[in-house]
Amino acid sequence: MVEVMLQKEENNGYIIIANYLLSDGAKVRTTDPAYLSRVEKYFSKLLPLVTPLQVIYGGPIIMFQVENEYGSLRDPEHKYMVELKHIMDSHGVKGLYFTSDSPEPSLDTGALPDLGVLQTANFKMDGPLQMRTLQQLQPDRPIMAMEFWTGWFDHWDKPQHETFHSLVYLEKLKEILAFPASVNLYVFHGGTTFGFLNGANNDDTEDSYHPDISSYDYDAIVTEAGDYTVKYTATLELFREIHSHLYHPPPPPIALPRILALSLQLTQELPWPQIVSQLPTPKGELKNRKDFIFMEDLPVDGEGRHQSFGYVKYTRGIKVNELGAKLRLKGRVRDVLIVLVDNKRQTIVLSEGSQTDEFGFWASQEDELELKVGPGEHTLELLVENCGRINYVKTLEWLSQKKGLGPDNSITLEGAEFTSGIDVVGMPFLSEWVSRLSGWQDRVRVGEKEAPSLIKAEFHLSSDQISDTFLDIRAWKRGVVYVNGFNIGRYFSGGPQLTMYIPAPLLRAGQNTIMIFEHYVNAPTIQLLTDPIFL
């Protein structure tokens, strides 16, 4: 796969493409015809839009990347890389090709030196080692740090905000320029992963999982909200010092002031039963099943499309025979499970800090949960949240990342028994569906809640009040936020991100609406702040 070089290439391009293929079983990033045919179809639309902009035609595009960090895999397929370049050739790419890896230790694995493709390097702290290795691999070619990491991304289960001190950053940048080598700052401008596209990372084991936060601020030299940092000023001065006769940049854009700080009253709530009542009724193979089915196998229309993101709900009838009945879950949850019985949550509210080894979270496995219900007939609901797919793996075998509960999961009961099969319904929480929901109640219950619900705050703004702002989520626990129907991402009070960025264009003069799908606790108000907060 060739990645479009956007600000968040791992978290957008790869995940969208990979998820589109999951339900068909295509082997991503290989010569599998089912995958390469999709690449061909995609490139046949994309490349004609950009090839006229190549530098040979007077345009701004000087280089084209083939794949990204393919050499980091334990099982790369050289023929696949050759096929990718061939597809690009066939659609009019004539500019300089390059690959981008950490050459130490991958060397030229994942590269195309036999086809004359330039190798470049990705790194943060070990620049001299990476560049020397690159020089040994291609002694007569220019050296380039294609991704010099200006910071790093954060994860929900690692509550300390990742930072790259400006003095250390500047020292490492100087090493690159003194080598000498060209440099691309990755990333120059931090960003935000809106919606459910945050992605995730893992360690060196298939079962490890670290979902990325919604913010992609990255501690970059320009922040998520466009603020200039100490690193920005230091970088500017360094470039001026080295290339004083060439470097005369125009004045940077003015950073607009942020003035919007409000305390908003909660105006309405849509309880869990009213949300569920507006979901489609399971039909066919999704009703009274013997086993679980993954999110990606849930049809969302009659045209073969399947659910990609959000939540999925599994429902069964149970009969409890005695107090203290227990539920046991076999296999890992993908990725967070809330258990409800008769619309009342059974799983715990997480306290401050990361506790992702508790029952129902991604680090938990083969655990049991005591059901706080008395004897009799009850309805059991299992609500599973997809927290983002891993975008950087060590082996292609780990790329099949279906979410929810699947055939390898099972539920057993102690002191209770099932009275029905499994009904499955997808809850993708698309903005248009959320905006159409009805049955809102004017009373909002504050504090710990029996079940997830949607909370609404409606407020008016004048045109001179509108500016970028940040939603304070410190008094909330976990959920998703919609601003005027736009999904700005998910939040988790145990993680490093304690505010959510709301760009000014999402707001409007007149009435505005913020809706929060909160899993555990309703705070008394919604606070808007002028500045971000990280742990």
N, C-alpha and C positions, 0 to 999 in steps of 0.2 A: 504494500500500500504506500502511496505517496501522500504525504501530508501537506495540506494547504498551510502555508506558514502564517498562521494567525497568532495573535497574542497568547492564546491558550490552546495551542495545537493539540496537546495530549488530551485535554479535558473536553474538547469539542469535536474536532474532526475525527479522531480515532473512535471515540465512543459512539457517536452517531452512526458511523459506517458499520462498526462491529455489531451494534445492536440490531441494525437492519438485517444482518445476516444470521443472527443467532437461531431464529426459529427454523431456518432452512438447513442448518447443520453445516454450512460452508466452512471450510478450514481457512480462517483468516490469516493473511500474510504468508500464503503458500501458493504453489502453482495449481492448487485445486481449481479445475475449470469453473466450478460454481462460484468461486471467489473472483477469479480473473475476469470472468464474463461481466461481473458487476463493476469491476474496475474499468473495464473497457467502456461500458455503458455510461459510467460517471464521467470519465475523461472525455468522451465524445461530446459531452455538453459543456464541461468546464474549460478544457484547453482552448477551444476556438475563441473563448472570451479573452484569454490572456496572451496567446501567441502573437497577435498583432502588436502587443506592447513590448516585445523584446527589443533589446538595445540595438540589434542589427537593423531594426526598422525605425530607429529614433525614439524608442520608448524607454521606460524606466527600469524594466526587468532585465537584470544582468546575469542571474543564476537561477537554476532549477534544482531543487533537492530531490533525490531519489530515496524514498523511505526515510526513517528516522531512528537512529540508534539500533539498527537491526543487528549490529555486531554484538550487542549485549546478550543476545539469546544464546542458549546452550545448543539449540538445534536449528540454526539458520539454514536457508536453502538458497544457494548461490543462483540457481536457475531462475528462481522467483525474481531476484533483483534484475537479472538480465531481461526477463520478460517485461518487467515494469518499464525499464528504459526503452525497450522496443515499442511498447504501447505509446510512450511519450513521443518517441521519434515519429511514429506513424501519424500523430496528430499535430505535427508542425513545430515541435520544440527544437530549436537550433542553438540556443544559448549554452553557456557553460553549465555542465552538470556537476553536482557534488553529492557526497554522502557525509553524514555527520555522526560521529561516535566518540567514545573515549578510547583512543588508540592504545592506551595502556590500561587494561591488558588485552583488548580485543584485536590489536594489530590490524590486519586488513580483512578480518572476518566481517562480513556484512558490507564490504566495499566492492567497488568494481574497477580495480586498477588495470585489469586486462582490457577494459574498454576505454581507458583513458580518463576515467571519472576522477575528479579531484577529491581527495580525502580532507576532511576538516575535523576539528576537535571540539568536544564539549567538556567543560570542567568548571571548577570553582577555586579550589585551593592548590591543586598540584599542577599548575600551568607549565612550569619548566619541564617537568617529566613528560607531560602529554605532548608538548610541542617538540621536544627532542625525539620522541618516538615517531611522531609524524614526519619529522625531517629525515629520519633514517628510512622510513617506508617510501618516501618520495623525495629524494635528495635534490632534484632539479625543479621542484615545483614550489609555489608560494605556500606559506604557512598561515593558517587562519583559525582563530578561536571563533567557531561559528556560534556556540552558545557559551559565553562567559557569564556564569550565573550571578546575577546581581543580588540575589537573596535566595529564598526558598519558600515552598508552599507549606501551609499549616494543615494539621489533621485534627479531627474532632477528639480523638483519643490521646492526643499529645498536647496537654493544655497550655504549654508555654509557647508564646508567639515566636516564630523563627525570625531571627535578625542576623544581619551581616554587618558588623561594625564598619563605619565609614572609613576609618584609618586602615583596617585590614583590607577592605575592598580596594582602596586606592593603591595599596602596596601591591596587590595581586594584578591590578590593571597595569601598573607600571612594568611589572615583569613581562607582560605580554608585549607591550609596546617596545620594550628594550630588547626583545629577543633577536630580531624584530619580527612581529607578526601583525596581521590585520585582526580586527576584533569586531564582533557583533555583540551588543549588550542584550542578554536575555534575562529578564525582560527590562526594556527601557521604561515602560509605563505599566504599573500594576493595573489590575482590572477586577471584574466581578463575574463570577459564574452564576448567572441568573438561572431561574428554574431549577430543574433537577439534574443539571449537567456537571455537577462538581467533580465527579470521578473519584479515584482512590488509588492507593499504592499498597504494595506488600513488601515483605522481607524476602528472605531466601527460601521460604517454605510456601507450599500451595495454600495452606490454610490461613496464613497471616493476612490481615486486612486492616487498612488504615484509611478511612474515607477522608477526602479533602473537605475543607470548609468551603462555604459559599464565596467568601472573599478570596480574590487572587491578588491581593495587595503585594505579596511576595517580598515585602520590604525593598521594593524596587526604587530606582532613583527618582521616579515620579510616582506618587502614590495612587491608590485606587481612585481617589477623588480628584486627581490632577494637581496635587500640591507638590511644589519643588522641595527637595530634601537637601540635607548637607551633602549627600553623595552626588546629587545633581550639580551643585555648585563646584564641588571638588573635581568632578569629571570635566566640566566646562573649562575650568582653569588649567587643568592638566593638558587638555587638547590645545588650548591657546598657547601654552608654554612650549609644547613640542613643535607645533606647526604655526607659529606666529605669522608667517608670511602667507599662509594659505587659509587659516581658519578665522573667518570673520562672520560668525552667525548673526542672523537678524535677532532683534529683541524677542524673547520668548513670549508666548501668549500670556495675557494677564490672568492670574488666578483670581476667579471671582469670589467675593466674600460669601460665606455661609451665614445666613441670619436666621434661619428657621429653627426655632427651639420652642416646642409646645408640650403641654401635658393634655392628653386627649382622654375624654371620658368614654368608657365602653358603652355603646348604645344598644346593641342587640346580640343575642346568642342563638345559634342553631344547634340544638342538642344532638347527640349521636343517633338516637332513633329516627329523628327527622332527616338526618343526612342519609342514613341507610335506606329509608323508605323511598328515596329518589334515585336509587341505583337500579339498573336493569335487573329483571328476574332471571336467574340462571336457567338456561335451557339446554337440551340435548346432553352432550357429554360433560357439561359443566354442572349438572345436577345429579345428586345422589351417587357420587363417584366412590370407588373403593380406595383410590389413592389420590395423592396430591398432584397438582399440575403447576408447572412454573409460570411465572408472570408472562414470559415471552411466548408462551404457547396459548395465551388467551386471545381469542379473536376480538377485534374491536369494531369490525364492520364485515360486510359480506364480500369484500374484495381481497381477502387474504392477508390483511394487515393485522398485526398483533400488538399487544400492549408493550410499551417500552419502559416507562418510568412510573413513579408514584407508589401506590399501595395495591395490595391484593388481599381479599378477605375470604377466609374459609370458614364455613358454618356447619355444625353438626348438632343433632339432638343428643342429649345425654340424660341418664337416670342416675342420680346420686343415691347410694344406699346407706351411707353413714357419714357423719361429720368427719372432717379431716381428709376427705377424698383427695387423691393426688393425681396429677397429670404428669406424665413423663414424655419428653420429646427426644426422639432418636435423630441424630444427625445435626449438622449446623444450620442455624437460621441465616437466611440471606435477605435482610441484614439485621432488622430489629423487629421483634415480635411483641405485640400487646395482646394479652389474653383477657377476654371479657366473658362473663356469664350473665345472661339476662340483662345485657347492656351495662353491666358494672365491671370495671376494670379489676383484674386480679393481680396483675404484675405491679411491682413497686414503683414509687416515684424515686428517681435517682437523686441523691443528695449532691452537694457541690463537688466538683471534681469528676474525673473520668472513672466510671465503674463499669466498663464494657465487658466484664466477665460475669455480670449478674445474669440471672435467667432471662433469656429472650434477646440478649445482645450478641453481637457477632463473635465475641471471644468466648462465649459460653457454649458448652457442648454436653450432650447426654445428661442434662439437668432435670430436676423435678420441681413442681410447683404445687403447693397445697391450695386447693380451691376453697374459698371462704363462702360456702353455700351449704344449705341444709338438705336433707333428703328430699327427693322428689324429681319431677321432670324439669329440665332446664335446657336453655339454648347456649351452646358454646361457640364463641367467635374467636378466630385467630386472625388478627390484623398484622400484616407483614409489610414493612417499609423497605423499598429499594434505596439504599443510601449512596449508590454510585458504583460504577464498574471500575475495576483495576485497569489502569492505562499503561502500566510498565511492568512487564513480567520477565522472568528468566527463561521460560520455555513456552513454546507454542501450545503445549498441552494444557496450559492454565488459562487459555483464552476463552474457553466456553464458560461464560459467567452468567448463567441464568439465575434469576432472582425469585424470592418467595420460598415456598416449600415445594419439593419435587418428589419423584418416586423413591428417592433414597431417604426421605424423611418418613417417620411414622409416629403416631401418638398412641400411648397406652394409658389406661386408667387403673387406679387402685381404689377400691371402695366405690366404684361407679362403673357404668357400662354405656356403650353407645347405643342409641335408639334409631339412628339414621346414618346414611352415607354422608359424603362431603359435598356441600354446595359451594361453588367457587364463583366469585364476582370480582372483576377488576375495578380498581379505584384510581385511575390515572390522574385525577385531580387537575384536569385541564382547565385553563382559566375560564373558558366560555361556559363550562359546566358549573364551576363555582359561582360565576356571576349570575347564573339562572336559578340558583337554589331559592326555594321559598319556604315559608313556615317559620320565619325568624321570630323569636320571642323578645319582648322589650325588656325583660328582666335578665340580668347577667349575674350569675353566681360567681363570686370571687373566692379564690383559694383553691385547695386541692379538689379535683373534679372526679366524678364517678367514671367518666368515659371521655374520650376525645370529643371536642366540639369545635365549631367555628365561632369566632368572636369578631364583632364588627365595631368599628369606630367611624363615624361620619363627622366631617368637619369642613368648614369653609375657609378659603384662603383668598386674599386679595392679590392682584397681580404683582404688587410690590413685596409681598411676603415670600414669593416662590424662589427657592434656591435649593441647591443640594442640601441634604440633611441625612441624619443617621438615626435609625430606630434602635432604641436601647432595649435589649432583651435580657438584661441581668435578672429581672424579677420573674421572667417566664422560664420554661424548662426546655421544651423541645417541640418543634413543629415547622410550619411553612407559612410564609407571609405573602399576601397579595396586595399590591398598591394600585388602586383603580383598575383592578382586574389583572394586573401584570404580576407574575410570580417572580419575586426578587430573590428567592432562594430559601434554604432551610436554616434553622438555628438550633443550637444545643448549648445550654448554659454551662455544661461541663468542659467546653472546649475553649480555645484561645480567643475566638471572635465573640465579643460581647455587644457589638453593634452591627447593624445591617445598613449598607449604603443605599440611599434612595436618590437617584439623580433627579435634578430639577425637571427635566422633560416628562417625567412620569406624573408630575403634579399639574394642576390646572387651576385657573381662577374660577372660584365658585365652589361647588361641593366636591369633596374628595372622600374616598373610602379606603380604609385599611381593614383587611380581613386576615385573621390569624387562625390557622388550624393548629391548636395546641393540644398536646397529648395528655398533660398531667395537671398543670396548675394555671389558673387565671390570675394574672396580676391585677391590681385595682385600676390601673391606668396604662395608657400607652404613652411613652415618652419619646419625643424627637429631640435630638441633640445636634450641635453644630460640629462636633468633632468625633472621630472614631475612638473606640476603646478596645484594646487587646490586653489579655493577661500577660 
